[in-house]
């Protein structure tokens, strides 16, 4: 499995998170589809901003463990 980059995931969550693009990047296709289904509500946008902040403040080792 290819190692995922924490900064790329955070940027995708920040700019395209409302569509769930960061979830697809991380290999969580099911959650990505849920984000796509509910993108019209705006809720995924709010959640993805929070996730971007979490990804940016998380250490690389902790991020690698989370993405397994």
C-alpha positions, 0 to 999 in steps of 0.5 A: 500500500502506498504511504499517504501524505498528511499535508495532501490529505489536509489540503484536500479536506480543506479545499475539496472536503465537502465532496469527500475527496480526502476520504477517497484519497485515504482509501475510505471509499464508503465515507467518501460516498456518504460525503458525496450524498450529503454534500448539498447540506453543507455538513460535510464542509464543516466536518472536513474543515475540522478534519483538515485541522486535525490532520495538520496538528497530528504527527506523521506517525499517528497519521500513518497509524490512522490511515492503515 
